[in-house]
């Protein structure tokens, strides 16, 4: 196993580009069946490498230990969330919490097709790779919250809730979306969880 690789049986992960075959594997062997995932598929194929090179986002590939098949990927980037917005002396003030955005998170449909009996892959990736990487970073810098802008599908929202994410109340969500939501997440829903 290469230096820097994180392993959790039966998978391992490392950041994008650590292996020479990454680009070919992604372009030729990664797809998402659901039409809602087209943005995630486009991101990994066309934007992840430039973002990695520019230090905009760190993307991690998850592979099967025994076969090296590409299982899925996730991307993390630093950020913050804001709250308690109020107008004071003619300007807006608000509190901020340092955080990490889980900007992309997808399972490779090619892997699911080849292993239809394997369930809970997303939960394994989240608990065994995403959270440990964020917790390791939080020992070096301030991180209080992990957040996502989830696609607005009940099944997906429920899955993220099972991972420990919560939604804001409707008023707070509207306020946060008005000042913080990126353009590419226009239809998405903010969800968060505090680090322990």
Biotite code that builds the C-alpha atoms (Angstrom):
import biotite.structure as struc

atoms = struc.array([
    struc.Atom([0.000, 0.000, 0.000], chain_id="A", res_id=1, res_name="UNK", atom_name="CA", element="C"),
    struc.Atom([1.392, 3.421, -0.953], chain_id="A", res_id=2, res_name="UNK", atom_name="CA", element="C"),
    struc.Atom([2.313, 6.027, 1.648], chain_id="A", res_id=3, res_name="UNK", atom_name="CA", element="C"),
    struc.Atom([-0.667, 8.246, 2.485], chain_id="A", res_id=4, res_name="UNK", atom_name="CA", element="C"),
    struc.Atom([-3.256, 5.618, 1.586], chain_id="A", res_id=5, res_name="UNK", atom_name="CA", element="C"),
    struc.Atom([-6.045, 5.125, 4.108], chain_id="A", res_id=6, res_name="UNK", atom_name="CA", element="C"),
    struc.Atom([-7.438, 1.624, 4.356], chain_id="A", res_id=7, res_name="UNK", atom_name="CA", element="C"),
    struc.Atom([-10.612, 0.125, 5.764], chain_id="A", res_id=8, res_name="UNK", atom_name="CA", element="C"),
    struc.Atom([-11.378, -3.429, 4.715], chain_id="A", res_id=9, res_name="UNK", atom_name="CA", element="C"),
    struc.Atom([-12.521, -4.029, 1.984], chain_id="A", res_id=10, res_name="UNK", atom_name="CA", element="C"),
    struc.Atom([-11.666, -0.562, 0.595], chain_id="A", res_id=11, res_name="UNK", atom_name="CA", element="C"),
    struc.Atom([-8.828, 1.927, 0.523], chain_id="A", res_id=12, res_name="UNK", atom_name="CA", element="C"),
    struc.Atom([-8.626, 5.540, -0.574], chain_id="A", res_id=13, res_name="UNK", atom_name="CA", element="C"),
    struc.Atom([-6.079, 8.121, -1.564], chain_id="A", res_id=14, res_name="UNK", atom_name="CA", element="C"),
    struc.Atom([-6.320, 11.505, -3.162], chain_id="A", res_id=15, res_name="UNK", atom_name="CA", element="C"),
    struc.Atom([-6.813, 11.940, -6.872], chain_id="A", res_id=16, res_name="UNK", atom_name="CA", element="C"),
    struc.Atom([-3.804, 11.549, -9.118], chain_id="A", res_id=17, res_name="UNK", atom_name="CA", element="C"),
    struc.Atom([-1.747, 9.478, -6.700], chain_id="A", res_id=18, res_name="UNK", atom_name="CA", element="C"),
    struc.Atom([-1.831, 6.590, -9.163], chain_id="A", res_id=19, res_name="UNK", atom_name="CA", element="C"),
    struc.Atom([-1.063, 7.030, -12.860], chain_id="A", res_id=20, res_name="UNK", atom_name="CA", element="C"),
    struc.Atom([-4.144, 5.060, -13.936], chain_id="A", res_id=21, res_name="UNK", atom_name="CA", element="C"),
    struc.Atom([-6.586, 7.361, -12.116], chain_id="A", res_id=22, res_name="UNK", atom_name="CA", element="C"),
    struc.Atom([-7.537, 9.475, -15.121], chain_id="A", res_id=23, res_name="UNK", atom_name="CA", element="C"),
    struc.Atom([-8.150, 6.516, -17.460], chain_id="A", res_id=24, res_name="UNK", atom_name="CA", element="C"),
    struc.Atom([-10.126, 4.630, -14.812], chain_id="A", res_id=25, res_name="UNK", atom_name="CA", element="C"),
    struc.Atom([-12.332, 7.628, -14.153], chain_id="A", res_id=26, res_name="UNK", atom_name="CA", element="C"),
    struc.Atom([-13.039, 8.454, -17.773], chain_id="A", res_id=27, res_name="UNK", atom_name="CA", element="C"),
    struc.Atom([-13.558, 4.854, -18.878], chain_id="A", res_id=28, res_name="UNK", atom_name="CA", element="C"),
    struc.Atom([-15.050, 3.132, -15.826], chain_id="A", res_id=29, res_name="UNK", atom_name="CA", element="C"),
    struc.Atom([-16.988, 5.657, -13.761], chain_id="A", res_id=30, res_name="UNK", atom_name="CA", element="C"),
    struc.Atom([-20.653, 6.406, -14.312], chain_id="A", res_id=31, res_name="UNK", atom_name="CA", element="C"),
    struc.Atom([-23.779, 7.122, -12.311], chain_id="A", res_id=32, res_name="UNK", atom_name="CA", element="C"),
    struc.Atom([-27.061, 5.520, -13.388], chain_id="A", res_id=33, res_name="UNK", atom_name="CA", element="C"),
    struc.Atom([-29.386, 8.115, -11.933], chain_id="A", res_id=34, res_name="UNK", atom_name="CA", element="C"),
    struc.Atom([-29.812, 11.232, -14.058], chain_id="A", res_id=35, res_name="UNK", atom_name="CA", element="C"),
    struc.Atom([-29.567, 13.365, -10.908], chain_id="A", res_id=36, res_name="UNK", atom_name="CA", element="C"),
    struc.Atom([-25.925, 12.266, -10.640], chain_id="A", res_id=37, res_name="UNK", atom_name="CA", element="C"),
    struc.Atom([-24.861, 13.660, -14.004], chain_id="A", res_id=38, res_name="UNK", atom_name="CA", element="C"),
    struc.Atom([-23.165, 16.634, -12.305], chain_id="A", res_id=39, res_name="UNK", atom_name="CA", element="C"),
    struc.Atom([-21.153, 14.311, -10.059], chain_id="A", res_id=40, res_name="UNK", atom_name="CA", element="C"),
    struc.Atom([-20.073, 12.246, -13.052], chain_id="A", res_id=41, res_name="UNK", atom_name="CA", element="C"),
    struc.Atom([-19.103, 15.363, -15.027], chain_id="A", res_id=42, res_name="UNK", atom_name="CA", element="C"),
    struc.Atom([-17.179, 16.744, -12.046], chain_id="A", res_id=43, res_name="UNK", atom_name="CA", element="C"),
    struc.Atom([-14.938, 13.713, -11.594], chain_id="A", res_id=44, res_name="UNK", atom_name="CA", element="C"),
    struc.Atom([-14.306, 13.350, -15.312], chain_id="A", res_id=45, res_name="UNK", atom_name="CA", element="C"),
    struc.Atom([-13.713, 16.972, -16.305], chain_id="A", res_id=46, res_name="UNK", atom_name="CA", element="C"),
    struc.Atom([-13.161, 19.235, -13.307], chain_id="A", res_id=47, res_name="UNK", atom_name="CA", element="C"),
    struc.Atom([-11.612, 17.224, -10.478], chain_id="A", res_id=48, res_name="UNK", atom_name="CA", element="C"),
    struc.Atom([-8.073, 17.161, -11.869], chain_id="A", res_id=49, res_name="UNK", atom_name="CA", element="C"),
    struc.Atom([-7.902, 20.947, -12.519], chain_id="A", res_id=50, res_name="UNK", atom_name="CA", element="C"),
    struc.Atom([-9.422, 21.656, -9.068], chain_id="A", res_id=51, res_name="UNK", atom_name="CA", element="C"),
    struc.Atom([-6.879, 19.302, -7.482], chain_id="A", res_id=52, res_name="UNK", atom_name="CA", element="C"),
    struc.Atom([-3.992, 21.034, -9.258], chain_id="A", res_id=53, res_name="UNK", atom_name="CA", element="C"),
    struc.Atom([-5.284, 24.478, -8.229], chain_id="A", res_id=54, res_name="UNK", atom_name="CA", element="C"),
    struc.Atom([-5.815, 23.380, -4.569], chain_id="A", res_id=55, res_name="UNK", atom_name="CA", element="C"),
    struc.Atom([-9.482, 24.345, -4.805], chain_id="A", res_id=56, res_name="UNK", atom_name="CA", element="C"),
    struc.Atom([-10.718, 20.965, -3.677], chain_id="A", res_id=57, res_name="UNK", atom_name="CA", element="C"),
    struc.Atom([-9.149, 17.663, -2.625], chain_id="A", res_id=58, res_name="UNK", atom_name="CA", element="C"),
    struc.Atom([-10.794, 14.639, -4.235], chain_id="A", res_id=59, res_name="UNK", atom_name="CA", element="C"),
    struc.Atom([-10.330, 11.120, -2.896], chain_id="A", res_id=60, res_name="UNK", atom_name="CA", element="C"),
    struc.Atom([-10.822, 7.911, -4.856], chain_id="A", res_id=61, res_name="UNK", atom_name="CA", element="C"),
    struc.Atom([-12.069, 4.823, -3.053], chain_id="A", res_id=62, res_name="UNK", atom_name="CA", element="C"),
    struc.Atom([-11.011, 1.471, -4.481], chain_id="A", res_id=63, res_name="UNK", atom_name="CA", element="C"),
    struc.Atom([-11.614, -2.199, -3.644], chain_id="A", res_id=64, res_name="UNK", atom_name="CA", element="C"),
    struc.Atom([-8.620, -3.766, -1.896], chain_id="A", res_id=65, res_name="UNK", atom_name="CA", element="C"),
    struc.Atom([-8.751, -7.115, -3.699], chain_id="A", res_id=66, res_name="UNK", atom_name="CA", element="C"),
    struc.Atom([-9.507, -5.943, -7.240], chain_id="A", res_id=67, res_name="UNK", atom_name="CA", element="C"),
    struc.Atom([-8.497, -2.243, -7.310], chain_id="A", res_id=68, res_name="UNK", atom_name="CA", element="C"),
    struc.Atom([-11.906, -1.454, -8.862], chain_id="A", res_id=69, res_name="UNK", atom_name="CA", element="C"),
    struc.Atom([-12.987, 2.170, -8.562], chain_id="A", res_id=70, res_name="UNK", atom_name="CA", element="C"),
    struc.Atom([-15.762, 2.138, -5.940], chain_id="A", res_id=71, res_name="UNK", atom_name="CA", element="C"),
    struc.Atom([-16.540, 5.829, -5.568], chain_id="A", res_id=72, res_name="UNK", atom_name="CA", element="C"),
    struc.Atom([-15.150, 9.232, -4.766], chain_id="A", res_id=73, res_name="UNK", atom_name="CA", element="C"),
    struc.Atom([-15.644, 12.235, -2.528], chain_id="A", res_id=74, res_name="UNK", atom_name="CA", element="C"),
    struc.Atom([-14.330, 15.789, -2.540], chain_id="A", res_id=75, res_name="UNK", atom_name="CA", element="C"),
    struc.Atom([-13.589, 18.014, 0.437], chain_id="A", res_id=76, res_name="UNK", atom_name="CA", element="C"),
    struc.Atom([-12.908, 21.722, 0.634], chain_id="A", res_id=77, res_name="UNK", atom_name="CA", element="C"),
    struc.Atom([-12.513, 24.193, 3.441], chain_id="A", res_id=78, res_name="UNK", atom_name="CA", element="C"),
    struc.Atom([-15.229, 26.686, 4.169], chain_id="A", res_id=79, res_name="UNK", atom_name="CA", element="C"),
    struc.Atom([-17.436, 28.198, 6.805], chain_id="A", res_id=80, res_name="UNK", atom_name="CA", element="C"),
    struc.Atom([-21.057, 28.537, 7.691], chain_id="A", res_id=81, res_name="UNK", atom_name="CA", element="C"),
    struc.Atom([-22.681, 31.629, 9.091], chain_id="A", res_id=82, res_name="UNK", atom_name="CA", element="C"),
    struc.Atom([-25.583, 32.257, 11.396], chain_id="A", res_id=83, res_name="UNK", atom_name="CA", element="C"),
    struc.Atom([-27.221, 34.717, 13.772], chain_id="A", res_id=84, res_name="UNK", atom_name="CA", element="C"),
    struc.Atom([-27.378, 37.369, 11.072], chain_id="A", res_id=85, res_name="UNK", atom_name="CA", element="C"),
    struc.Atom([-28.450, 40.806, 12.244], chain_id="A", res_id=86, res_name="UNK", atom_name="CA", element="C"),
    struc.Atom([-28.281, 44.360, 10.987], chain_id="A", res_id=87, res_name="UNK", atom_name="CA", element="C"),
    struc.Atom([-26.302, 46.722, 13.185], chain_id="A", res_id=88, res_name="UNK", atom_name="CA", element="C"),
    struc.Atom([-25.286, 50.309, 12.449], chain_id="A", res_id=89, res_name="UNK", atom_name="CA", element="C"),
    struc.Atom([-26.223, 49.969, 8.787], chain_id="A", res_id=90, res_name="UNK", atom_name="CA", element="C"),
    struc.Atom([-24.323, 46.753, 8.058], chain_id="A", res_id=91, res_name="UNK", atom_name="CA", element="C"),
    struc.Atom([-24.954, 43.040, 8.428], chain_id="A", res_id=92, res_name="UNK", atom_name="CA", element="C"),
    struc.Atom([-23.155, 41.119, 11.158], chain_id="A", res_id=93, res_name="UNK", atom_name="CA", element="C"),
    struc.Atom([-23.135, 37.365, 11.633], chain_id="A", res_id=94, res_name="UNK", atom_name="CA", element="C"),
    struc.Atom([-21.276, 34.622, 13.463], chain_id="A", res_id=95, res_name="UNK", atom_name="CA", element="C"),
    struc.Atom([-19.221, 32.051, 11.582], chain_id="A", res_id=96, res_name="UNK", atom_name="CA", element="C"),
    struc.Atom([-18.185, 28.474, 12.245], chain_id="A", res_id=97, res_name="UNK", atom_name="CA", element="C"),
    struc.Atom([-15.165, 26.970, 10.447], chain_id="A", res_id=98, res_name="UNK", atom_name="CA", element="C"),
    struc.Atom([-16.079, 23.900, 8.488], chain_id="A", res_id=99, res_name="UNK", atom_name="CA", element="C"),
    struc.Atom([-15.385, 21.440, 5.741], chain_id="A", res_id=100, res_name="UNK", atom_name="CA", element="C"),
    struc.Atom([-17.736, 21.022, 2.813], chain_id="A", res_id=101, res_name="UNK", atom_name="CA", element="C"),
    struc.Atom([-18.376, 17.537, 1.513], chain_id="A", res_id=102, res_name="UNK", atom_name="CA", element="C"),
    struc.Atom([-18.692, 18.995, -1.974], chain_id="A", res_id=103, res_name="UNK", atom_name="CA", element="C"),
    struc.Atom([-19.014, 15.775, -3.978], chain_id="A", res_id=104, res_name="UNK", atom_name="CA", element="C"),
    struc.Atom([-19.887, 12.242, -2.912], chain_id="A", res_id=105, res_name="UNK", atom_name="CA", element="C"),
    struc.Atom([-20.686, 9.483, -5.412], chain_id="A", res_id=106, res_name="UNK", atom_name="CA", element="C"),
    struc.Atom([-20.606, 5.720, -5.752], chain_id="A", res_id=107, res_name="UNK", atom_name="CA", element="C"),
    struc.Atom([-19.551, 4.230, -9.087], chain_id="A", res_id=108, res_name="UNK", atom_name="CA", element="C"),
    struc.Atom([-22.531, 2.491, -10.704], chain_id="A", res_id=109, res_name="UNK", atom_name="CA", element="C"),
    struc.Atom([-20.095, 0.191, -12.536], chain_id="A", res_id=110, res_name="UNK", atom_name="CA", element="C"),
    struc.Atom([-18.959, -1.142, -9.139], chain_id="A", res_id=111, res_name="UNK", atom_name="CA", element="C"),
    struc.Atom([-22.550, -1.547, -7.922], chain_id="A", res_id=112, res_name="UNK", atom_name="CA", element="C"),
    struc.Atom([-23.461, -3.411, -11.140], chain_id="A", res_id=113, res_name="UNK", atom_name="CA", element="C"),
    struc.Atom([-20.529, -5.782, -10.667], chain_id="A", res_id=114, res_name="UNK", atom_name="CA", element="C"),
    struc.Atom([-21.301, -6.356, -6.952], chain_id="A", res_id=115, res_name="UNK", atom_name="CA", element="C"),
    struc.Atom([-25.106, -6.109, -6.554], chain_id="A", res_id=116, res_name="UNK", atom_name="CA", element="C"),
    struc.Atom([-25.131, -7.838, -3.156], chain_id="A", res_id=117, res_name="UNK", atom_name="CA", element="C"),
    struc.Atom([-22.789, -5.316, -1.566], chain_id="A", res_id=118, res_name="UNK", atom_name="CA", element="C"),
    struc.Atom([-24.881, -2.845, 0.477], chain_id="A", res_id=119, res_name="UNK", atom_name="CA", element="C"),
    struc.Atom([-24.004, 0.210, 2.542], chain_id="A", res_id=120, res_name="UNK", atom_name="CA", element="C"),
    struc.Atom([-21.012, 1.350, 0.492], chain_id="A", res_id=121, res_name="UNK", atom_name="CA", element="C"),
    struc.Atom([-21.803, 5.035, 1.018], chain_id="A", res_id=122, res_name="UNK", atom_name="CA", element="C"),
    struc.Atom([-22.021, 4.605, 4.794], chain_id="A", res_id=123, res_name="UNK", atom_name="CA", element="C"),
    struc.Atom([-18.674, 2.771, 4.839], chain_id="A", res_id=124, res_name="UNK", atom_name="CA", element="C"),
    struc.Atom([-16.990, 5.493, 2.794], chain_id="A", res_id=125, res_name="UNK", atom_name="CA", element="C"),
    struc.Atom([-18.475, 8.238, 4.964], chain_id="A", res_id=126, res_name="UNK", atom_name="CA", element="C"),
    struc.Atom([-17.624, 6.700, 8.344], chain_id="A", res_id=127, res_name="UNK", atom_name="CA", element="C"),
    struc.Atom([-14.296, 5.080, 7.452], chain_id="A", res_id=128, res_name="UNK", atom_name="CA", element="C"),
    struc.Atom([-12.786, 7.714, 5.145], chain_id="A", res_id=129, res_name="UNK", atom_name="CA", element="C"),
    struc.Atom([-14.591, 11.072, 5.053], chain_id="A", res_id=130, res_name="UNK", atom_name="CA", element="C"),
    struc.Atom([-14.933, 11.600, 8.810], chain_id="A", res_id=131, res_name="UNK", atom_name="CA", element="C"),
    struc.Atom([-11.406, 10.362, 9.728], chain_id="A", res_id=132, res_name="UNK", atom_name="CA", element="C"),
    struc.Atom([-9.812, 12.681, 7.150], chain_id="A", res_id=133, res_name="UNK", atom_name="CA", element="C"),
    struc.Atom([-11.792, 15.642, 8.509], chain_id="A", res_id=134, res_name="UNK", atom_name="CA", element="C"),
    struc.Atom([-11.028, 14.697, 12.124], chain_id="A", res_id=135, res_name="UNK", atom_name="CA", element="C"),
    struc.Atom([-7.313, 14.457, 11.313], chain_id="A", res_id=136, res_name="UNK", atom_name="CA", element="C"),
    struc.Atom([-7.435, 17.941, 9.779], chain_id="A", res_id=137, res_name="UNK", atom_name="CA", element="C"),
    struc.Atom([-9.333, 19.278, 12.802], chain_id="A", res_id=138, res_name="UNK", atom_name="CA", element="C"),
    struc.Atom([-6.405, 18.357, 15.055], chain_id="A", res_id=139, res_name="UNK", atom_name="CA", element="C"),
    struc.Atom([-4.293, 20.822, 13.049], chain_id="A", res_id=140, res_name="UNK", atom_name="CA", element="C"),
    struc.Atom([-6.771, 23.635, 12.291], chain_id="A", res_id=141, res_name="UNK", atom_name="CA", element="C"),
    struc.Atom([-10.140, 24.778, 13.583], chain_id="A", res_id=142, res_name="UNK", atom_name="CA", element="C"),
    struc.Atom([-13.041, 22.771, 12.174], chain_id="A", res_id=143, res_name="UNK", atom_name="CA", element="C"),
    struc.Atom([-16.372, 22.659, 13.962], chain_id="A", res_id=144, res_name="UNK", atom_name="CA", element="C"),
    struc.Atom([-18.813, 21.473, 11.335], chain_id="A", res_id=145, res_name="UNK", atom_name="CA", element="C"),
    struc.Atom([-19.107, 19.281, 8.246], chain_id="A", res_id=146, res_name="UNK", atom_name="CA", element="C"),
    struc.Atom([-21.667, 20.448, 5.722], chain_id="A", res_id=147, res_name="UNK", atom_name="CA", element="C"),
    struc.Atom([-23.087, 19.560, 2.336], chain_id="A", res_id=148, res_name="UNK", atom_name="CA", element="C"),
    struc.Atom([-25.447, 20.993, -0.229], chain_id="A", res_id=149, res_name="UNK", atom_name="CA", element="C"),
    struc.Atom([-27.485, 17.875, -0.955], chain_id="A", res_id=150, res_name="UNK", atom_name="CA", element="C"),
    struc.Atom([-29.482, 17.271, -4.099], chain_id="A", res_id=151, res_name="UNK", atom_name="CA", element="C"),
    struc.Atom([-33.157, 17.803, -3.202], chain_id="A", res_id=152, res_name="UNK", atom_name="CA", element="C"),
    struc.Atom([-34.336, 14.201, -3.309], chain_id="A", res_id=153, res_name="UNK", atom_name="CA", element="C"),
    struc.Atom([-36.036, 12.705, -0.250], chain_id="A", res_id=154, res_name="UNK", atom_name="CA", element="C"),
    struc.Atom([-34.180, 9.396, -0.566], chain_id="A", res_id=155, res_name="UNK", atom_name="CA", element="C"),
    struc.Atom([-30.839, 11.213, -0.604], chain_id="A", res_id=156, res_name="UNK", atom_name="CA", element="C"),
    struc.Atom([-31.812, 13.581, 2.216], chain_id="A", res_id=157, res_name="UNK", atom_name="CA", element="C"),
    struc.Atom([-32.833, 10.548, 4.305], chain_id="A", res_id=158, res_name="UNK", atom_name="CA", element="C"),
    struc.Atom([-29.518, 8.851, 3.582], chain_id="A", res_id=159, res_name="UNK", atom_name="CA", element="C"),
    struc.Atom([-27.569, 11.910, 4.737], chain_id="A", res_id=160, res_name="UNK", atom_name="CA", element="C"),
    struc.Atom([-29.735, 12.088, 7.849], chain_id="A", res_id=161, res_name="UNK", atom_name="CA", element="C"),
    struc.Atom([-28.768, 8.462, 8.562], chain_id="A", res_id=162, res_name="UNK", atom_name="CA", element="C"),
    struc.Atom([-25.111, 9.612, 8.334], chain_id="A", res_id=163, res_name="UNK", atom_name="CA", element="C"),
    struc.Atom([-25.845, 12.195, 11.044], chain_id="A", res_id=164, res_name="UNK", atom_name="CA", element="C"),
    struc.Atom([-26.571, 15.322, 8.973], chain_id="A", res_id=165, res_name="UNK", atom_name="CA", element="C"),
    struc.Atom([-29.372, 17.701, 9.955], chain_id="A", res_id=166, res_name="UNK", atom_name="CA", element="C"),
    struc.Atom([-31.345, 20.405, 8.193], chain_id="A", res_id=167, res_name="UNK", atom_name="CA", element="C"),
    struc.Atom([-31.921, 23.881, 9.513], chain_id="A", res_id=168, res_name="UNK", atom_name="CA", element="C"),
    struc.Atom([-35.407, 25.145, 10.249], chain_id="A", res_id=169, res_name="UNK", atom_name="CA", element="C"),
    struc.Atom([-37.063, 26.695, 7.182], chain_id="A", res_id=170, res_name="UNK", atom_name="CA", element="C"),
    struc.Atom([-36.339, 30.345, 8.110], chain_id="A", res_id=171, res_name="UNK", atom_name="CA", element="C"),
    struc.Atom([-32.669, 29.697, 8.924], chain_id="A", res_id=172, res_name="UNK", atom_name="CA", element="C"),
    struc.Atom([-32.280, 27.586, 5.786], chain_id="A", res_id=173, res_name="UNK", atom_name="CA", element="C"),
    struc.Atom([-33.698, 30.366, 3.580], chain_id="A", res_id=174, res_name="UNK", atom_name="CA", element="C"),
    struc.Atom([-31.438, 32.935, 5.228], chain_id="A", res_id=175, res_name="UNK", atom_name="CA", element="C"),
    struc.Atom([-28.342, 30.770, 4.882], chain_id="A", res_id=176, res_name="UNK", atom_name="CA", element="C"),
    struc.Atom([-29.130, 29.916, 1.256], chain_id="A", res_id=177, res_name="UNK", atom_name="CA", element="C"),
    struc.Atom([-29.525, 33.627, 0.448], chain_id="A", res_id=178, res_name="UNK", atom_name="CA", element="C"),
    struc.Atom([-25.981, 34.470, 1.578], chain_id="A", res_id=179, res_name="UNK", atom_name="CA", element="C"),
    struc.Atom([-23.951, 31.262, 1.265], chain_id="A", res_id=180, res_name="UNK", atom_name="CA", element="C"),
    struc.Atom([-25.212, 28.818, -1.372], chain_id="A", res_id=181, res_name="UNK", atom_name="CA", element="C"),
    struc.Atom([-22.876, 28.495, -4.398], chain_id="A", res_id=182, res_name="UNK", atom_name="CA", element="C"),
    struc.Atom([-24.416, 28.913, -7.862], chain_id="A", res_id=183, res_name="UNK", atom_name="CA", element="C"),
    struc.Atom([-23.663, 25.297, -8.818], chain_id="A", res_id=184, res_name="UNK", atom_name="CA", element="C"),
    struc.Atom([-25.693, 24.159, -5.773], chain_id="A", res_id=185, res_name="UNK", atom_name="CA", element="C"),
    struc.Atom([-28.698, 26.300, -6.713], chain_id="A", res_id=186, res_name="UNK", atom_name="CA", element="C"),
    struc.Atom([-31.346, 23.620, -6.171], chain_id="A", res_id=187, res_name="UNK", atom_name="CA", element="C"),
    struc.Atom([-29.527, 21.853, -3.319], chain_id="A", res_id=188, res_name="UNK", atom_name="CA", element="C"),
    struc.Atom([-30.347, 21.771, 0.382], chain_id="A", res_id=189, res_name="UNK", atom_name="CA", element="C"),
    struc.Atom([-27.871, 22.727, 3.101], chain_id="A", res_id=190, res_name="UNK", atom_name="CA", element="C"),
    struc.Atom([-27.263, 20.002, 5.697], chain_id="A", res_id=191, res_name="UNK", atom_name="CA", element="C"),
    struc.Atom([-24.698, 19.905, 8.494], chain_id="A", res_id=192, res_name="UNK", atom_name="CA", element="C"),
    struc.Atom([-23.277, 17.985, 11.425], chain_id="A", res_id=193, res_name="UNK", atom_name="CA", element="C"),
    struc.Atom([-20.992, 19.076, 14.235], chain_id="A", res_id=194, res_name="UNK", atom_name="CA", element="C"),
    struc.Atom([-17.693, 17.320, 14.786], chain_id="A", res_id=195, res_name="UNK", atom_name="CA", element="C"),
    struc.Atom([-17.517, 15.610, 18.168], chain_id="A", res_id=196, res_name="UNK", atom_name="CA", element="C"),
])
